[in-house]
Amino acid sequence: MKDEFDELISISETHEYDFKEVCGFTFVFKTSIVSFNDIIASCEIKPQGIIYRENDDFYFAPLDNVDDIKPIIKSFVEKKLK
Protein backbone atom coordinates (compact mmCIF):
# COMPACT_ATOMS: atom_id res chain seq x y z
CA MET A 1 0.00 0.00 0.00
CA LYS A 2 2.85 2.39 0.81
CA ASP A 3 4.42 1.80 -2.61
CA GLU A 4 1.13 2.70 -4.32
CA PHE A 5 0.88 5.85 -2.21
CA ASP A 6 4.48 6.83 -3.03
CA GLU A 7 3.71 6.48 -6.75
CA LEU A 8 0.73 8.83 -6.49
CA ILE A 9 2.29 11.52 -4.32
CA SER A 10 5.87 12.74 -4.29
CA ILE A 11 6.94 15.03 -1.47
CA SER A 12 10.20 16.96 -1.60
CA GLU A 13 11.77 19.48 0.74
CA THR A 14 14.62 21.83 -0.16
CA HIS A 15 16.64 24.30 1.89
CA GLU A 16 18.76 27.11 0.49
CA TYR A 17 20.72 29.94 2.08
CA ASP A 18 20.76 33.46 0.67
CA PHE A 19 23.06 36.28 1.70
CA LYS A 20 22.29 40.01 1.54
CA GLU A 21 24.96 42.58 2.39
CA VAL A 22 23.87 45.79 4.14
CA CYS A 23 26.24 48.32 5.76
CA GLY A 24 29.13 45.86 6.00
CA PHE A 25 27.02 43.09 7.54
CA THR A 26 25.90 40.01 5.63
CA PHE A 27 22.43 38.84 6.62
CA VAL A 28 21.74 35.12 6.23
CA PHE A 29 18.28 33.94 5.17
CA LYS A 30 17.14 30.32 4.98
CA THR A 31 14.52 29.43 2.37
CA SER A 32 12.62 26.18 2.96
CA ILE A 33 10.29 24.86 0.26
CA VAL A 34 7.97 21.85 0.55
CA SER A 35 6.52 20.52 -2.73
CA PHE A 36 3.83 17.94 -3.44
CA ASN A 37 3.94 16.52 -6.97
CA ASP A 38 6.19 19.42 -8.09
CA ILE A 39 3.70 22.05 -6.84
CA ILE A 40 4.85 24.35 -4.04
CA ALA A 41 2.76 23.63 -0.95
CA SER A 42 4.72 25.66 1.59
CA CYS A 43 7.54 28.18 1.54
CA GLU A 44 9.30 29.92 4.41
CA ILE A 45 12.02 32.58 4.40
CA LYS A 46 13.58 32.97 7.83
CA PRO A 47 16.52 35.12 8.96
CA GLN A 48 19.22 32.95 10.50
CA GLY A 49 21.90 35.42 11.55
CA ILE A 50 24.53 37.93 10.56
CA ILE A 51 28.01 37.29 9.17
CA TYR A 52 30.44 40.10 9.84
CA ARG A 53 34.13 40.69 9.39
CA GLU A 54 36.41 41.76 12.20
CA ASN A 55 40.23 41.81 12.09
CA ASP A 56 40.18 39.98 8.72
CA ASP A 57 38.16 37.09 10.22
CA PHE A 58 34.51 36.25 9.60
CA TYR A 59 32.09 35.66 12.48
CA PHE A 60 28.52 34.37 12.56
CA ALA A 61 26.01 35.82 15.05
CA PRO A 62 22.78 33.77 15.08
CA LEU A 63 19.48 35.62 15.46
CA ASP A 64 17.63 32.52 16.64
CA ASN A 65 18.39 28.92 17.51
CA VAL A 66 20.33 27.54 14.55
CA ASP A 67 20.48 23.75 14.34
CA ASP A 68 23.71 23.47 12.39
CA ILE A 69 25.91 26.30 11.13
CA LYS A 70 28.07 24.09 8.88
CA PRO A 71 25.67 24.32 5.87
CA ILE A 72 25.53 28.11 6.31
CA ILE A 73 29.31 28.41 6.34
CA LYS A 74 29.67 26.04 3.37
CA SER A 75 27.12 27.98 1.31
CA PHE A 76 28.71 31.34 2.26
CA VAL A 77 32.19 30.19 1.26
CA GLU A 78 30.95 28.71 -2.04
CA LYS A 79 29.15 31.96 -2.97
CA LYS A 80 32.05 34.12 -1.78
CA LEU A 81 34.53 32.21 -4.01
CA LYS A 82 32.42 32.71 -7.14
All heavy atoms as an XYZ file, in Angstrom:
677
protein
N       0.825     -1.185      0.000
C       0.000      0.000      0.000
C       0.879      1.262      0.000
O       0.573      2.217     -0.674
C      -0.905     -0.031      1.223
C      -1.759      1.168      1.366
S      -3.443      0.675      1.176
C      -4.252      2.176      1.505
N       1.969      1.229      0.765
C       2.851      2.387      0.814
C       3.470      2.666     -0.547
O       3.596      3.817     -0.947
C       3.949      2.176      1.852
C       4.850      3.388      2.020
C       5.918      3.122      3.047
C       6.835      4.281      3.260
N       7.378      4.953      2.150
N       3.835      1.614     -1.282
C       4.416      1.801     -2.608
C       3.424      2.469     -3.551
O       3.796      3.331     -4.349
C       4.875      0.466     -3.192
C       6.050     -0.112     -2.409
O       6.795      0.684     -1.807
O       6.200     -1.348     -2.397
N       2.164      2.084     -3.482
C       1.135      2.702     -4.317
C       0.958      4.171     -3.956
O       0.789      5.024     -4.830
C      -0.186      1.953     -4.173
C      -0.146      0.551     -4.702
C      -1.386     -0.250     -4.351
O      -2.277      0.292     -3.660
O      -1.442     -1.418     -4.750
N       1.009      4.471     -2.673
C       0.878      5.848     -2.213
C       2.069      6.684     -2.686
O       1.903      7.816     -3.141
C       0.776      5.886     -0.680
C       0.611      7.259     -0.115
C      -0.595      7.921     -0.202
C       1.683      7.896      0.508
C      -0.743      9.195      0.318
C       1.545      9.157      1.028
C       0.320      9.814      0.935
N       3.277      6.118     -2.594
C       4.478      6.827     -3.026
C       4.465      7.112     -4.523
O       5.030      8.107     -4.973
C       5.735      6.043     -2.658
C       6.010      6.063     -1.161
O       5.454      6.940     -0.462
O       6.777      5.194     -0.688
N       3.817      6.249     -5.311
C       3.713      6.479     -6.748
C       2.750      7.617     -7.060
O       2.940      8.347     -8.030
C       3.252      5.207     -7.454
C       4.297      4.124     -7.504
C       3.794      2.866     -8.176
O       2.768      2.919     -8.876
O       4.424      1.811     -7.978
N       1.720      7.790     -6.252
C       0.725      8.832     -6.492
C       1.198     10.215     -6.024
O       0.920     11.217     -6.665
C      -0.592      8.494     -5.782
C      -1.338      7.267     -6.294
C      -2.534      6.978     -5.398
C      -1.783      7.497     -7.728
N       1.890     10.250     -4.910
C       2.293     11.521     -4.322
C       3.796     11.527     -4.081
O       4.341     10.631     -3.447
C       1.566     11.758     -2.980
C       0.063     11.862     -3.213
C       2.082     13.007     -2.299
C      -0.744     12.025     -1.954
N       4.443     12.567     -4.583
C       5.867     12.737     -4.293
C       6.029     14.022     -3.480
O       5.511     15.072     -3.829
C       6.684     12.813     -5.576
O       6.368     13.976     -6.293
N       6.716     13.906     -2.369
C       6.939     15.026     -1.472
C       8.432     15.320     -1.456
O       9.242     14.418     -1.259
C       6.452     14.699     -0.045
C       4.964     14.372     -0.051
C       6.748     15.849      0.896
C       4.443     13.823      1.260
N       8.785     16.584     -1.661
C      10.198     16.964     -1.598
C      10.339     18.230     -0.762
O       9.452     19.071     -0.723
C      10.771     17.179     -2.994
O      10.138     18.266     -3.617
N      11.475     18.328     -0.102
C      11.767     19.483      0.740
C      13.175     19.963      0.412
O      14.115     19.168      0.383
C      11.663     19.099      2.208
C      11.795     20.256      3.151
C      11.506     19.868      4.591
O      11.034     18.747      4.847
O      11.768     20.704      5.457
N      13.311     21.263      0.139
C      14.619     21.832     -0.163
C      14.915     23.005      0.772
O      13.995     23.695      1.220
C      14.704     22.320     -1.617
O      13.694     23.309     -1.837
C      14.522     21.189     -2.595
N      16.185     23.197      1.046
C      16.640     24.301      1.887
C      17.783     24.999      1.160
O      18.689     24.346      0.663
C      17.144     23.798      3.245
C      16.136     23.016      4.007
N      15.105     23.606      4.694
C      15.982     21.692      4.193
C      14.369     22.675      5.280
N      14.893     21.498      4.974
N      17.705     26.314      1.113
C      18.760     27.115      0.493
C      19.079     28.291      1.401
O      18.216     28.758      2.149
C      18.310     27.650     -0.866
C      18.072     26.602     -1.910
C      17.585     27.206     -3.221
O      17.519     28.441     -3.332
O      17.274     26.429     -4.124
N      20.295     28.769      1.314
C      20.716     29.936      2.080
C      21.023     31.076      1.123
O      21.683     30.881      0.100
C      21.949     29.617      2.930
C      21.646     28.627      4.029
C      21.912     27.275      3.866
C      21.053     29.043      5.212
C      21.618     26.366      4.864
C      20.748     28.140      6.213
C      21.039     26.812      6.037
O      20.728     25.908      7.017
N      20.504     32.261      1.449
C      20.762     33.465      0.671
C      21.450     34.476      1.574
O      21.208     34.510      2.784
C      19.457     34.058      0.133
C      18.801     33.159     -0.887
O      19.510     32.674     -1.782
O      17.584     32.950     -0.795
N      22.271     35.309      0.956
C      23.059     36.282      1.702
C      22.824     37.669      1.109
O      22.946     37.845     -0.098
C      24.543     35.921      1.640
C      24.819     34.520      2.113
C      24.868     33.460      1.219
C      25.002     34.254      3.460
C      25.104     32.169      1.648
C      25.237     32.964      3.901
C      25.285     31.928      2.999
N      22.494     38.627      1.966
C      22.287     40.011      1.538
C      23.193     40.915      2.363
O      23.152     40.886      3.596
C      20.824     40.447      1.749
C      19.817     39.622      0.999
C      19.948     39.828     -0.484
C      18.916     38.974     -1.205
N      19.081     38.952     -2.612
N      24.019     41.713      1.692
C      24.962     42.577      2.392
C      24.371     43.972      2.555
O      23.918     44.586      1.594
C      26.283     42.652      1.632
C      27.359     43.333      2.440
C      28.737     43.121      1.867
O      28.985     42.061      1.267
O      29.563     44.032      2.039
N      24.374     44.460      3.810
C      23.866     45.788      4.137
C      24.812     46.406      5.171
O      25.021     45.830      6.243
C      22.430     45.720      4.714
C      21.927     47.096      5.108
C      21.472     45.063      3.741
N      25.376     47.566      4.836
C      26.240     48.324      5.763
C      27.384     47.478      6.344
O      27.692     47.564      7.539
C      25.419     48.919      6.890
S      24.181     50.093      6.345
N      27.998     46.650      5.545
C      29.129     45.859      5.996
C      28.761     44.556      6.696
O      29.632     43.777      7.040
N      27.482     44.336      6.931
C      27.016     43.085      7.539
C      26.359     42.234      6.463
O      25.696     42.742      5.575
C      25.990     43.349      8.648
C      26.542     44.081      9.826
C      26.287     45.432      9.997
C      27.318     43.427     10.767
C      26.794     46.115     11.080
C      27.826     44.109     11.863
C      27.567     45.457     12.017
N      26.539     40.943      6.564
C      25.904     40.014      5.633
C      24.811     39.268      6.388
O      25.093     38.528      7.325
C      26.923     39.021      5.053
O      27.969     39.756      4.420
C      26.271     38.094      4.044
N      23.566     39.509      5.992
C      22.433     38.841      6.621
C      22.186     37.505      5.933
O      22.217     37.412      4.706
C      21.176     39.719      6.542
C      21.272     40.946      7.403
C      21.867     42.101      6.928
C      20.779     40.929      8.691
C      21.973     43.228      7.728
C      20.882     42.049      9.504
C      21.479     43.198      9.014
N      21.942     36.476      6.736
C      21.737     35.117      6.231
C      20.259     34.782      6.336
O      19.653     34.913      7.402
C      22.552     34.090      7.050
C      22.346     32.693      6.503
C      24.019     34.462      7.085
N      19.670     34.351      5.212
C      18.275     33.936      5.171
C      18.189     32.496      4.702
O      18.872     32.099      3.763
C      17.465     34.818      4.205
C      17.392     36.246      4.631
C      18.314     37.172      4.171
C      16.394     36.666      5.498
C      18.249     38.494      4.567
C      16.319     37.987      5.899
C      17.252     38.900      5.441
N      17.355     31.717      5.362
C      17.136     30.320      4.978
C      15.770     30.218      4.309
O      14.759     30.633      4.871
C      17.170     29.413      6.206
C      16.952     27.951      5.894
C      17.002     27.130      7.175
C      16.795     25.662      6.914
N      16.835     24.881      8.166
N      15.758     29.657      3.104
C      14.521     29.427      2.375
C      14.222     27.937      2.400
O      15.052     27.131      1.978
C      14.632     29.907      0.911
O      15.004     31.280      0.913
C      13.328     29.724      0.172
N      13.054     27.573      2.917
C      12.615     26.175      2.965
C      11.373     26.033      2.098
O      10.408     26.778      2.272
C      12.281     25.758      4.398
O      13.405     25.911      5.226
N      11.407     25.071      1.178
C      10.293     24.861      0.259
C       9.856     23.398      0.343
O      10.676     22.497      0.214
C      10.688     25.192     -1.192
C      11.134     26.646     -1.293
C       9.535     24.894     -2.145
C      11.733     27.022     -2.622
N       8.553     23.189      0.551
C       7.970     21.850      0.547
C       7.070     21.760     -0.687
O       6.211     22.613     -0.903
C       7.145     21.579      1.823
C       6.486     20.221      1.761
C       8.021     21.689      3.061
N       7.288     20.719     -1.491
C       6.516     20.524     -2.727
C       5.814     19.180     -2.722
O       6.378     18.177     -2.273
C       7.441     20.586     -3.944
O       8.104     21.817     -3.998
N       4.586     19.168     -3.213
C       3.826     17.945     -3.445
C       3.600     17.824     -4.941
O       3.010     18.720     -5.549
C       2.456     17.988     -2.739
C       2.548     17.981     -1.247
C       2.396     19.154     -0.533
C       2.779     16.814     -0.558
C       2.463     19.159      0.844
C       2.862     16.804      0.820
C       2.702     17.985      1.529
N       4.079     16.750     -5.529
C       3.937     16.523     -6.971
C       4.409     17.742     -7.774
O       3.729     18.219     -8.675
C       2.500     16.169     -7.338
C       2.084     14.841     -6.782
O       2.908     14.005     -6.445
N       0.788     14.634     -6.655
N       5.560     18.281     -7.419
C       6.186     19.420     -8.094
C       5.373     20.708     -8.027
O       5.561     21.606     -8.843
C       6.506     19.075     -9.552
C       7.522     17.957     -9.652
O       8.388     17.868     -8.771
O       7.444     17.171    -10.614
N       4.466     20.824     -7.078
C       3.705     22.046     -6.836
C       4.068     22.539     -5.436
O       4.015     21.775     -4.471
C       2.189     21.801     -6.941
C       1.832     21.329     -8.345
C       1.409     23.058     -6.584
C       0.394     20.876     -8.484
N       4.440     23.804     -5.341
C       4.848     24.350     -4.044
C       3.660     24.367     -3.093
O       2.627     24.969     -3.369
C       5.441     25.754     -4.191
C       6.726     25.696     -5.004
C       5.700     26.384     -2.826
C       7.336     27.047     -5.296
N       3.816     23.695     -1.957
C       2.764     23.632     -0.947
C       3.052     24.588      0.200
O       2.139     25.112      0.829
C       2.623     22.210     -0.414
N       4.338     24.813      0.467
C       4.722     25.658      1.586
C       6.088     26.254      1.312
O       6.966     25.591      0.765
C       4.761     24.827      2.875
O       5.282     25.577      3.934
N       6.253     27.515      1.706
C       7.543     28.179      1.541
C       7.753     29.104      2.732
O       6.836     29.803      3.157
C       7.562     28.964      0.238
S       9.159     29.723     -0.096
N       8.974     29.091      3.259
C       9.300     29.922      4.411
C      10.665     30.560      4.191
O      11.615     29.900      3.784
C       9.341     29.057      5.671
C       9.801     29.791      6.900
C       9.960     28.870      8.098
O      10.562     27.794      7.955
O       9.466     29.248      9.163
N      10.744     31.866      4.440
C      12.017     32.579      4.402
C      12.239     33.104      5.813
O      11.436     33.872      6.334
C      12.001     33.730      3.389
C      11.731     33.186      1.986
C      13.324     34.487      3.435
C      11.536     34.250      0.944
N      13.338     32.655      6.426
C      13.580     32.973      7.825
C      15.003     33.496      8.006
O      15.951     32.870      7.530
C      13.391     31.713      8.669
C      13.544     31.920     10.144
C      13.276     30.630     10.888
C      13.479     30.832     12.372
N      13.326     29.590     13.119
N      15.164     34.645      8.687
C      16.519     35.118      8.956
C      17.223     34.193      9.946
O      16.635     33.778     10.938
C      16.313     36.513      9.549
C      14.925     36.528     10.048
C      14.149     35.533      9.238
N      18.468     33.866      9.657
C      19.224     32.947     10.499
C      20.267     33.668     11.348
O      20.548     33.250     12.459
C      19.930     31.894      9.641
C      18.987     30.993      8.905
C      18.254     30.072      9.851
O      18.856     29.230     10.483
N      16.958     30.236      9.954
N      20.861     34.731     10.798
C      21.898     35.421     11.546
C      22.621     36.434     10.694
O      22.197     36.765      9.589
N      23.724     36.913     11.226
C      24.534     37.927     10.562
C      25.977     37.427     10.506
O      26.511     36.929     11.489
C      24.490     39.256     11.339
C      23.052     39.776     11.412
C      25.407     40.291     10.713
C      22.874     40.944     12.362
N      26.585     37.582      9.335
C      28.008     37.290      9.173
C      28.713     38.637      9.062
O      28.317     39.487      8.267
C      28.273     36.439      7.922
C      27.614     35.065      8.075
C      29.773     36.294      7.672
C      27.727     34.185      6.853
N      29.713     38.842      9.882
C      30.442     40.104      9.844
C      31.941     39.833      9.882
O      32.386     38.761     10.269
C      30.022     41.029     10.996
C      30.284     40.482     12.375
C      31.439     40.823     13.065
C      29.381     39.620     12.988
C      31.689     40.327     14.328
C      29.619     39.122     14.249
C      30.776     39.474     14.914
O      31.019     38.972     16.166
N      32.684     40.821      9.456
C      34.135     40.685      9.388
C      34.761     41.589     10.448
O      34.413     42.756     10.568
C      34.614     41.086      7.998
C      36.041     40.807      7.756
C      36.417     41.179      6.337
N      37.532     40.356      5.944
C      37.807     40.014      4.722
N      37.036     40.411      3.747
N      38.841     39.266      4.449
N      35.689     41.008     11.183
C      36.408     41.761     12.197
C      37.845     41.259     12.229
O      38.073     40.051     12.351
C      35.741     41.561     13.559
C      36.330     42.403     14.667
C      35.567     42.230     15.969
O      34.339     42.427     15.979
O      36.223     41.861     16.964
N      38.806     42.173     12.089
C      40.228     41.811     12.087
C      40.540     40.741     11.040
O      41.237     39.766     11.311
C      40.695     41.347     13.470
C      40.538     42.426     14.513
O      40.660     43.601     14.204
N      40.250     42.026     15.735
N      39.989     40.894      9.847
C      40.184     39.976      8.722
C      39.671     38.559      8.976
O      40.068     37.622      8.284
C      41.660     39.921      8.302
C      42.126     41.243      7.722
O      41.282     41.954      7.127
O      43.322     41.560      7.843
N      38.817     38.378      9.966
C      38.159     37.090     10.225
C      36.657     37.279     10.113
O      36.127     38.342     10.409
C      38.494     36.568     11.633
C      39.932     36.120     11.768
O      40.482     35.602     10.779
O      40.498     36.287     12.860
N      35.968     36.224      9.682
C      34.510     36.251      9.600
C      33.910     35.608     10.842
O      34.417     34.605     11.340
C      34.019     35.494      8.348
C      34.289     36.229      7.070
C      35.349     35.862      6.264
C      33.487     37.273      6.676
C      35.603     36.530      5.083
C      33.724     37.960      5.497
C      34.795     37.583      4.698
N      32.807     36.184     11.314
C      32.094     35.661     12.478
C      30.620     35.529     12.136
O      30.094     36.292     11.319
C      32.258     36.589     13.691
C      33.677     36.697     14.162
C      34.510     37.701     13.691
C      34.188     35.790     15.073
C      35.819     37.799     14.119
C      35.505     35.878     15.517
C      36.311     36.890     15.029
O      37.601     36.978     15.458
N      29.952     34.575     12.765
C      28.519     34.372     12.563
C      27.799     34.611     13.883
O      28.132     33.993     14.897
C      28.240     32.945     12.066
C      26.780     32.638     11.903
C      26.047     33.215     10.885
C      26.141     31.779     12.775
C      24.704     32.943     10.735
C      24.803     31.489     12.635
C      24.081     32.076     11.610
N      26.824     35.523     13.871
C      26.008     35.819     15.051
C      24.585     35.364     14.757
O      23.884     35.989     13.965
C      26.040     37.309     15.361
N      24.135     34.265     15.360
C      22.781     33.769     15.077
C      21.717     34.689     15.681
O      21.905     35.262     16.754
C      22.748     32.391     15.733
C      23.829     32.412     16.748
C      24.848     33.401     16.288
N      20.605     34.834     14.970
C      19.479     35.624     15.461
C      18.475     34.769     16.211
O      17.629     35.289     16.934
C      18.776     36.328     14.293
C      19.614     37.350     13.537
C      18.857     37.858     12.327
C      20.001     38.499     14.448
N      18.555     33.465     16.025
C      17.630     32.521     16.638
C      18.399     31.218     16.845
O      19.572     31.119     16.494
C      16.427     32.300     15.706
C      15.225     31.706     16.402
O      15.268     31.514     17.631
O      14.223     31.425     15.724
N      17.743     30.225     17.381
C      18.393     28.917     17.511
C      18.657     28.356     16.120
O      17.738     28.159     15.335
C      17.510     27.947     18.292
C      17.401     28.336     19.747
O      18.260     29.019     20.273
N      16.338     27.910     20.400
N      19.921     28.104     15.836
C      20.328     27.539     14.553
C      20.790     26.121     14.820
O      21.666     25.889     15.653
C      21.454     28.378     13.910
C      21.918     27.750     12.621
C      20.991     29.806     13.687
N      20.167     25.157     14.115
C      20.476     23.753     14.343
C      21.928     23.414     14.015
O      22.622     22.783     14.795
C      19.545     22.854     13.529
C      18.097     22.991     13.961
O      17.859     23.309     15.140
O      17.220     22.781     13.108
N      22.365     23.829     12.838
C      23.709     23.469     12.385
C      24.250     24.602     11.525
O      23.636     24.952     10.506
C      23.651     22.161     11.599
C      25.024     21.608     11.273
O      26.015     22.104     11.844
O      25.106     20.673     10.463
N      25.371     25.177     11.901
C      25.909     26.300     11.131
C      26.822     25.853      9.993
O      27.172     26.647      9.139
C      26.638     27.321     12.030
C      27.891     26.726     12.657
C      25.721     27.890     13.069
C      28.778     27.758     13.320
N      27.175     24.573      9.942
C      28.067     24.091      8.884
C      27.495     24.321      7.480
O      28.237     24.768      6.596
C      28.410     22.620      9.100
C      29.343     22.408     10.276
C      29.669     20.952     10.471
C      30.523     20.760     11.713
N      30.837     19.356     11.954
N      26.192     24.048      7.221
C      25.675     24.324      5.871
C      25.676     25.818      5.534
O      25.877     26.191      4.383
C      24.248     23.785      5.892
C      24.106     23.005      7.129
C      25.219     23.368      8.042
N      25.500     26.668      6.534
C      25.532     28.115      6.313
C      26.935     28.538      5.904
O      27.123     29.269      4.921
C      25.078     28.873      7.580
C      23.619     28.554      7.897
C      25.279     30.370      7.417
C      23.134     29.064      9.232
N      27.920     28.063      6.631
C      29.314     28.415      6.337
C      29.717     27.882      4.964
O      30.329     28.580      4.168
C      30.249     27.880      7.432
C      29.958     28.604      8.751
C      31.706     28.035      7.042
C      30.611     27.994      9.955
N      29.333     26.650      4.668
C      29.667     26.044      3.372
C      29.063     26.848      2.226
O      29.740     27.164      1.248
C      29.165     24.599      3.328
C      29.469     23.898      2.030
C      28.934     22.486      2.032
C      29.159     21.845      0.677
N      28.564     20.522      0.587
N      27.792     27.209      2.357
C      27.122     27.983      1.308
C      27.744     29.366      1.177
O      27.925     29.870      0.062
C      25.630     28.090      1.638
O      24.953     28.773      0.637
N      28.090     29.999      2.300
C      28.711     31.336      2.262
C      30.058     31.285      1.549
O      30.352     32.133      0.698
C      28.874     31.872      3.689
C      29.529     33.222      3.752
C      28.837     34.363      3.364
C      30.837     33.351      4.182
C      29.446     35.606      3.418
C      31.448     34.598      4.248
C      30.747     35.724      3.874
N      30.865     30.304      1.887
C      32.192     30.194      1.261
C      32.063     29.907     -0.233
O      32.789     30.497     -1.050
C      33.024     29.090      1.977
C      34.285     28.777      1.199
C      33.359     29.517      3.401
N      31.138     29.021     -0.617
C      30.946     28.714     -2.040
C      30.529     29.952     -2.819
O      31.028     30.204     -3.916
C      29.899     27.614     -2.203
C      30.380     26.243     -1.803
C      29.279     25.206     -1.837
O      28.101     25.562     -2.053
O      29.595     24.020     -1.612
N      29.618     30.749     -2.261
C      29.151     31.959     -2.967
C      30.203     33.058     -2.941
O      30.270     33.866     -3.842
C      27.836     32.428     -2.369
C      26.701     31.480     -2.684
C      25.387     31.947     -2.180
C      24.324     30.905     -2.574
N      22.991     31.302     -2.196
N      31.011     33.106     -1.897
C      32.053     34.116     -1.782
C      33.177     33.854     -2.788
O      33.789     34.781     -3.293
C      32.619     34.104     -0.351
C      33.401     35.300      0.013
C      32.505     36.472      0.267
C      33.290     37.575      0.929
N      32.560     38.813      0.944
N      33.455     32.568     -3.084
C      34.527     32.212     -4.007
C      34.142     32.402     -5.470
O      35.010     32.381     -6.326
C      34.971     30.776     -3.756
C      35.662     30.502     -2.415
C      35.972     29.025     -2.274
C      36.924     31.338     -2.262
N      32.867     32.548     -5.740
C      32.421     32.710     -7.145
C      32.764     34.059     -7.697
O      32.907     35.027     -7.195
C      30.907     32.491     -7.253
C      30.532     31.046     -7.156
C      29.057     30.885     -7.377
C      28.666     29.428     -7.321
N      27.263     29.238     -7.531
